[in-house]
């Protein structure tokens, strides 16, 4: 038979259409499986998919398809068991049958979305193809996708990989938010906490001190004559001094204490749950240790010695009943220490001001 005798294929032949559709679905499934496997390989840990279905045959079939594509799979037989498993953690995607005993997949989805915090678990629901109303309802309650029965491998893998991308997007967003909060919360020059962080933290600590009737001691630390240090060695030396003073202050604090940049050459020290005597011990140690240390002396900078003036105030006390009064008392005590010539410690009290001991370190 010659080539001319071979009949042209009838493109309307349903057998040809079905065969092409089957080949196309197989190619798509292979492509999706390959991309899913690559997604798994790109992850540090193998993604864990929860498959919940009351029908054991369907549950095992779906689990095997996912495992063959590189996912780790855990299973549940109803919505209540699925919710409990998600609550224990470690699930990356939940694939829930819409109709299950005890708790439906729709109700389980609603519950999972209600209990999750920063650790987002995307939920995809499995519906009968004719259940349009339920599919609309699942999107209204926040489901991240759905797949229809009878299940096709291509659709199933696409649904799970899309849900996993949703989770990874949430994780990247959370990481970016944490980095932004870290930058926002830290003073770029000194590494101390920023003024904005101090504002938020002081509000929380003051409310806690009021609620639990605990003391809250605070100090303002001012580097004496920092302008002269800048004139002598340049701004770089002044910055080195300020960073060095922050290091000294940190060495006197507990993990629960806070040192923050309050102004150009001022630091704010917050001492939660610290009484009057304890605040004096910390303030005196900072005052003495700064005066005993030499700053600069590296990277071509000259050596410098400085002193600090400190204002101390305590909540609650007779004249300090509000957060504004606490800040006013601190600034008043620091002004008095500077007015007396600096290089001293001044404590705000209703009877007057208390000063540092007579054997003040001198520069």
C-alpha positions as CSV (number, residue, x, y, z in Angstrom):
1,X,0.0,0.0,0.0
2,X,1.4,3.4,-1.0
3,X,1.4,6.5,1.2
4,X,-1.4,7.8,-1.0
5,X,-3.6,4.9,0.0
6,X,-3.3,5.6,3.8
7,X,-6.4,7.5,4.9
8,X,-6.1,10.7,6.7
9,X,-7.1,10.5,10.4
10,X,-10.6,11.6,11.2
11,X,-10.1,14.4,13.8
12,X,-13.8,14.0,14.8
13,X,-13.3,10.3,15.7
14,X,-14.1,10.2,19.4
15,X,-11.6,7.3,19.9
16,X,-8.8,9.6,18.6
17,X,-9.9,12.4,20.9
18,X,-10.0,10.2,23.9
19,X,-6.6,8.7,23.1
20,X,-5.1,12.2,22.7
21,X,-6.8,13.3,25.9
22,X,-5.3,10.3,27.7
23,X,-1.8,11.0,26.4
24,X,-2.2,14.7,27.3
25,X,-3.3,13.9,30.9
26,X,-0.5,11.4,31.3
27,X,2.1,14.0,30.1
28,X,0.6,16.6,32.4
29,X,0.7,14.1,35.3
30,X,4.3,13.3,34.7
31,X,5.1,17.0,34.4
32,X,3.3,17.9,37.6
33,X,4.9,14.9,39.4
34,X,8.3,16.1,38.3
35,X,7.6,19.7,39.4
36,X,6.2,18.4,42.7
37,X,9.3,16.3,43.2
38,X,11.5,19.3,42.5
39,X,9.5,21.3,45.0
40,X,10.1,18.6,47.6
41,X,13.9,18.5,46.8
42,X,14.1,22.3,47.0
43,X,12.7,22.1,50.6
44,X,15.0,21.5,53.5
45,X,12.5,19.1,54.9
46,X,10.1,16.8,53.0
47,X,6.6,18.4,53.0
48,X,4.0,16.5,55.1
49,X,0.5,16.2,53.7
50,X,-2.4,15.1,55.8
51,X,-5.0,13.1,53.9
52,X,-8.3,12.7,55.6
53,X,-11.0,10.5,54.2
54,X,-13.5,8.1,55.8
55,X,-13.1,5.7,52.8
56,X,-10.0,3.6,53.3
57,X,-9.6,2.8,49.6
58,X,-9.7,6.4,48.5
59,X,-7.5,7.5,51.4
60,X,-4.8,4.9,50.5
61,X,-5.0,5.7,46.8
62,X,-4.4,9.4,47.4
63,X,-1.7,8.7,49.9
64,X,0.2,6.4,47.5
65,X,0.0,9.0,44.7
66,X,1.4,11.7,46.9
67,X,4.2,9.4,48.3
68,X,5.2,8.5,44.8
69,X,5.7,12.2,44.1
70,X,8.0,12.7,47.1
71,X,5.6,13.8,49.8
72,X,5.4,12.4,53.3
73,X,1.8,11.5,54.1
74,X,-0.1,11.0,57.3
75,X,-3.7,10.0,57.3
76,X,-7.0,10.5,59.2
77,X,-10.3,8.8,59.0
78,X,-12.6,11.8,59.8
79,X,-12.5,15.5,60.3
80,X,-12.2,15.4,64.1
81,X,-9.0,13.3,63.8
82,X,-7.7,15.6,61.1
83,X,-8.1,18.7,63.3
84,X,-6.4,17.0,66.2
85,X,-3.5,16.0,64.0
86,X,-3.1,19.5,62.6
87,X,-3.1,20.9,66.1
88,X,-0.1,18.8,67.1
89,X,1.9,20.5,64.4
90,X,4.2,19.3,61.6
91,X,1.6,19.4,58.8
92,X,2.3,21.4,55.7
93,X,-0.9,20.8,53.7
94,X,-4.2,19.3,54.7
95,X,-6.3,17.5,52.1
96,X,-9.8,16.8,53.5
97,X,-12.8,15.0,52.1
98,X,-15.8,17.2,52.3
99,X,-18.2,14.6,53.6
100,X,-16.9,12.6,56.7
101,X,-18.5,11.3,59.9
102,X,-18.2,13.1,63.2
103,X,-16.9,16.2,61.6
104,X,-17.1,17.1,57.9
105,X,-14.2,18.3,55.9
106,X,-15.8,21.7,55.6
107,X,-16.2,22.0,59.4
108,X,-12.7,20.7,59.9
109,X,-11.4,23.4,57.5
110,X,-13.2,26.1,59.4
111,X,-11.8,24.8,62.7
112,X,-8.2,24.6,61.4
113,X,-8.4,28.1,60.0
114,X,-9.7,29.3,63.3
115,X,-6.9,27.7,65.5
116,X,-3.8,28.4,63.3
117,X,-1.6,31.3,64.2
118,X,1.7,32.2,62.5
119,X,2.1,28.6,61.3
120,X,-0.3,28.5,58.4
121,X,-1.6,25.2,57.2
122,X,-3.3,25.4,53.8
123,X,-6.4,23.3,53.5
124,X,-7.8,21.8,50.2
125,X,-11.1,20.0,50.1
126,X,-12.3,17.0,48.0
127,X,-15.8,17.3,46.6
128,X,-18.1,15.3,44.3
129,X,-18.1,17.0,40.9
130,X,-21.8,17.9,41.2
131,X,-21.4,19.6,44.7
132,X,-21.1,23.2,43.4
133,X,-22.7,24.7,46.5
134,X,-20.2,23.1,48.8
135,X,-17.3,24.2,46.6
136,X,-18.5,27.8,46.9
137,X,-18.9,27.4,50.7
138,X,-15.3,26.0,51.0
139,X,-13.9,29.1,49.4
140,X,-16.0,31.4,51.6
141,X,-14.6,29.8,54.8
142,X,-11.0,30.3,53.6
143,X,-10.1,27.0,52.0
144,X,-7.0,27.3,49.8
145,X,-8.2,25.0,47.0
146,X,-10.3,22.0,46.1
147,X,-10.2,18.9,44.0
148,X,-13.2,16.9,42.6
149,X,-14.1,13.2,42.5
150,X,-13.4,11.0,40.6
151,X,-9.8,12.1,41.4
152,X,-7.3,12.6,38.6
153,X,-3.7,12.4,39.4
154,X,-2.9,15.7,37.6
155,X,-5.5,17.7,39.4
156,X,-4.6,16.2,42.7
157,X,-0.9,17.0,42.4
158,X,-1.6,20.5,41.1
159,X,-3.9,21.1,44.1
160,X,-1.4,19.9,46.7
161,X,1.6,21.7,45.1
162,X,-0.4,24.9,44.8
163,X,-1.4,24.7,48.5
164,X,2.2,24.1,49.4
165,X,3.2,27.2,47.5
166,X,0.7,29.1,49.6
167,X,2.4,27.9,52.7
168,X,5.8,28.8,51.5
169,X,4.6,32.3,50.5
170,X,3.3,32.7,54.1
171,X,6.6,31.6,55.5
172,X,8.6,34.0,53.4
173,X,6.2,36.8,54.4
174,X,6.6,35.9,58.0
175,X,10.4,35.8,57.7
176,X,10.4,39.2,56.0
177,X,8.2,40.6,58.7
178,X,10.5,39.2,61.4
179,X,13.5,40.8,59.6
180,X,11.7,44.1,59.4
181,X,10.8,43.9,63.1
182,X,14.4,43.2,63.9
183,X,15.6,46.2,61.9
184,X,12.8,48.4,63.4
185,X,13.7,47.2,66.9
186,X,17.4,47.8,66.8
187,X,19.5,51.0,66.7
188,X,21.7,50.7,63.7
189,X,24.7,52.5,65.2
190,X,25.0,51.0,68.7
191,X,23.1,47.7,68.4
192,X,20.9,48.7,71.4
193,X,17.2,48.6,71.1
194,X,15.6,51.4,69.1
195,X,13.4,54.2,70.4
196,X,10.3,52.6,68.8
197,X,11.0,49.3,70.4
198,X,11.5,51.0,73.8
199,X,8.2,52.8,73.4
200,X,6.3,49.5,72.9
201,X,8.2,47.6,75.5
202,X,7.9,50.3,78.2
203,X,4.2,50.4,77.7
204,X,3.9,46.7,78.2
205,X,6.2,46.6,81.2
206,X,4.5,49.5,82.9
207,X,1.1,47.8,82.4
208,X,2.5,44.6,83.8
209,X,4.0,46.4,86.8
210,X,0.6,48.1,87.5
211,X,-1.3,44.8,87.1
212,X,0.9,42.7,89.3
213,X,2.0,45.5,91.7
214,X,5.6,45.0,90.8
215,X,8.3,47.7,90.9
216,X,9.8,49.0,87.6
217,X,13.1,50.8,87.8
218,X,14.6,52.9,85.0
219,X,17.8,54.8,84.3
220,X,18.8,57.4,81.8
221,X,22.5,57.3,80.9
222,X,24.2,60.3,79.3
223,X,27.8,60.3,78.0
224,X,29.5,63.3,79.5
225,X,31.1,65.8,77.0
226,X,30.7,63.5,74.0
227,X,30.8,66.6,71.8
228,X,34.4,67.2,72.9
229,X,35.3,63.6,72.2
230,X,33.9,64.1,68.6
231,X,36.0,67.2,68.2
232,X,39.1,65.4,69.4
233,X,38.9,62.2,67.4
234,X,36.1,62.8,64.9
235,X,32.6,61.4,64.8
236,X,34.0,57.9,64.3
237,X,35.6,58.1,67.8
238,X,32.4,59.4,69.3
239,X,30.5,56.5,67.7
240,X,33.0,54.0,69.0
241,X,32.6,55.5,72.5
242,X,28.8,55.3,72.3
243,X,28.9,51.6,71.1
244,X,31.4,50.8,73.9
245,X,29.2,52.4,76.5
246,X,26.3,50.2,75.3
247,X,28.6,47.1,75.7
248,X,29.4,48.2,79.3
249,X,25.8,48.7,80.1
250,X,24.8,45.3,78.7
251,X,27.4,43.7,80.9
252,X,25.5,44.9,84.0
253,X,22.1,43.7,82.9
254,X,20.0,40.6,83.1
255,X,18.3,39.0,80.1
256,X,15.0,40.5,81.1
257,X,16.5,44.1,81.2
258,X,16.6,46.4,78.3
259,X,19.0,49.0,77.0
260,X,17.8,51.3,74.2
261,X,19.0,54.4,72.4
262,X,17.0,57.3,73.8
263,X,18.6,60.2,72.2
264,X,21.9,61.4,70.5
265,X,24.2,60.4,73.4
266,X,21.6,59.1,75.9
267,X,20.7,55.5,76.7
268,X,17.5,54.2,78.4
269,X,17.9,51.3,80.8
270,X,14.8,49.5,81.9
271,X,14.9,47.1,84.9
272,X,11.6,45.2,85.3
273,X,10.8,43.8,88.8
274,X,13.7,45.7,90.3
275,X,13.4,47.5,93.7
276,X,15.1,50.7,94.7
277,X,18.2,49.0,96.1
278,X,18.7,46.9,93.0
279,X,18.5,49.8,90.7
280,X,21.2,51.6,92.6
281,X,23.5,48.6,92.4
282,X,23.0,48.4,88.6
283,X,23.4,52.2,88.1
284,X,26.5,52.4,90.3
285,X,28.1,49.5,88.4
286,X,27.5,51.2,85.0
287,X,28.8,54.5,86.3
288,X,32.0,52.9,87.7
289,X,32.7,50.5,84.8
290,X,32.4,53.2,82.1
291,X,34.9,55.4,83.9
292,X,37.3,52.5,84.3
293,X,37.3,51.5,80.6
294,X,39.3,52.9,77.6
295,X,37.5,53.3,74.3
296,X,38.8,53.5,70.8
297,X,42.5,52.7,70.3
298,X,41.9,50.5,67.3
299,X,41.5,51.1,63.5
300,X,43.6,54.3,63.7
301,X,41.4,55.9,66.4
302,X,42.9,57.5,69.5
303,X,42.1,56.2,72.9
304,X,39.4,58.0,74.9
305,X,38.2,57.8,78.4
306,X,34.8,59.1,79.3
307,X,32.3,59.3,82.2
308,X,28.6,59.1,82.3
309,X,25.8,60.8,84.3
310,X,22.8,58.8,85.3
311,X,19.3,59.6,86.4
312,X,17.3,56.9,88.2
313,X,13.6,56.7,89.0
314,X,11.3,54.0,90.3
315,X,7.6,53.1,89.8
316,X,5.6,53.2,92.0
317,X,6.7,56.0,94.3
318,X,4.8,58.9,95.8
319,X,5.4,61.2,92.9
320,X,5.5,58.5,90.2
321,X,2.1,57.0,89.5
322,X,2.0,57.1,85.7
323,X,4.3,56.3,82.8
324,X,4.5,60.0,81.9
325,X,5.5,60.8,85.5
326,X,8.2,58.1,85.4
327,X,9.7,59.6,82.3
328,X,9.5,63.1,83.7
329,X,11.2,61.9,86.9
330,X,14.0,60.3,85.0
331,X,14.7,63.4,82.9
332,X,14.6,65.6,86.0
333,X,17.1,63.3,87.8
334,X,19.5,63.3,84.8
335,X,19.2,67.1,84.4
336,X,20.2,67.5,88.1
337,X,23.2,65.2,87.6
338,X,24.4,67.2,84.7
339,X,23.7,70.5,86.5
340,X,26.0,69.3,89.3
341,X,28.8,68.9,86.8
342,X,28.2,65.4,85.5
343,X,30.0,62.2,86.3
344,X,27.5,61.4,89.0
345,X,24.4,59.4,89.8
346,X,21.2,61.1,90.7
347,X,18.1,59.4,92.0
348,X,14.7,61.0,91.8
349,X,12.9,61.0,95.2
350,X,10.1,63.1,96.6
351,X,12.4,64.3,99.5
352,X,15.0,65.5,97.0
353,X,17.8,64.0,95.0
354,X,20.4,61.5,96.1
355,X,23.9,61.5,94.6
356,X,26.7,59.1,93.9
357,X,29.4,58.4,96.6
358,X,32.1,60.9,97.2
359,X,34.9,58.7,95.7
360,X,33.8,59.5,92.2
361,X,36.1,58.2,89.4
362,X,37.8,61.0,87.6
363,X,38.9,61.2,84.0
